[in-house]
Amino acid sequence: MAIPIKGLPDLRTLSGRVDQTFIPHKAYMKLACLEMEISRRGKERESAMHRVKNIDDRFKEIESEKNALLLDFVEGKNGEPLVNTPGMEPKPAPRRGAKGLKLRY
């Protein structure tokens, strides 16, 4: 009777026998990753809030510039109103035919 030769597949190990539900180093690494993600998301949020604030400030600037231009237009350069000047009356829209809109290609 010969002794069977044992190879690498015949080695008995403990791999796969550990209960995978709670491994301390894996849990610690997962916690560390979650904390890093919180930090990254916080910086991302701050950056987004800063951009939103800049956009809101620009909206306010645009409104003030628009109001200043409208005031200049209504009051005129030397205080007389421009609304009643000749040639500034609203013109009626051109009539369209009963056929509707025609597109030519």
Secondary structure, 3 states (H helix, E strand, C coil): CCCCCCCHHHCCCCCCCCCCCCCHHHHHHHHHHHHHHHHHHHHHHHHHHHHHHHHHHHHHHHHHHHHHHHHHHHHCCCCCCCCCCCCCCCCCCCCCCCCCCCCCC
